Every structure is written in C-alpha cells, then in structure tokens.
Amino acid sequence: MTFRSPVAAQLLGNDGVIRGKDALRAYWAEGLRRIPDLQIEAVGSYVGLDGLGVLP
C-alpha cells in the first residue's frame, strides 16, 4: 500500500510517499496529535489503473 500527499512531504521532509499500513497509521496519528480537532469530509473519489484518489 502506498499513500501520496503533499502534506506528508512537508510534515516528513521527504517525497510525500508513505509505504505500508504501519507507516500510514503513524502519519495519521502524528497529524491528529498536532491537530486534535481535525475533521475530514470526503467529497469525491476516483479509481484509476493503479490506485484510488480521495478528495477532501
């Protein structure tokens, strides 16, 4: 599993790619720690040949 995000690039100082469930769990845990009242609403999703995109 691979997750890509420009926010992840800023937060982690890397290319914004998170690989694996454990790394993704750690990423979201840190985000929620920094912004405990964060609310996300999915407004759309798109399926491609190699993945799925979700628009917040």
Buried (B, 14 or more C-beta within 10 A) or exposed (E): EEBEBEEBEEBBEEEBEBEEEEBBEEBBEEBEEEEEEEEEEEEEEEEEEEEEEEEE
